[in-house]
């Protein structure tokens, strides 16, 4: 499994990934995880640790208002079987929703199945959340340049405003990924 360098660094800083156990293989702008760490990533352990870190950065009053249960995030099963993945990811989805990070049902299925693109997308959304809520100099620069997001189409994709040049990892649903890759591969406009 490959991770972008900035996401890898955020996970290491949050102690979600322990680099003492392995030497990651560095590529140009990504890191190749060893099998054990990739397994922890797929079964949700790394993501649970990262969300726990995010919650620890928040004000205690805010944590009590949102009713986030970090103790459940510490009860992740280390097994990589389907029942353990299902158990772990359902806890993560529940706690992430308390942060305002929702995951549609198609994406949930892909994440539980171990789709690395979808898992990394969820980690990026958690990273964006922490930059937005806690703040960082990098986040302040980004918010000035980024225009406000358009209102999402409920349970679908707005093909009139869809960007066919958008990276699949930046897509927000399975349907958008499919449409995006079809448009890119067949050099079509989304309306065709």
Helices and strands as residue ranges (DSSP letters): E 2-4, H 5-13, E 25-26, E 30-32, H 35-42, H 45-56, H 60-66, H 70-73, H 82-98, H 105-112, H 116-133, H 137-145, G 168-170, H 174-185
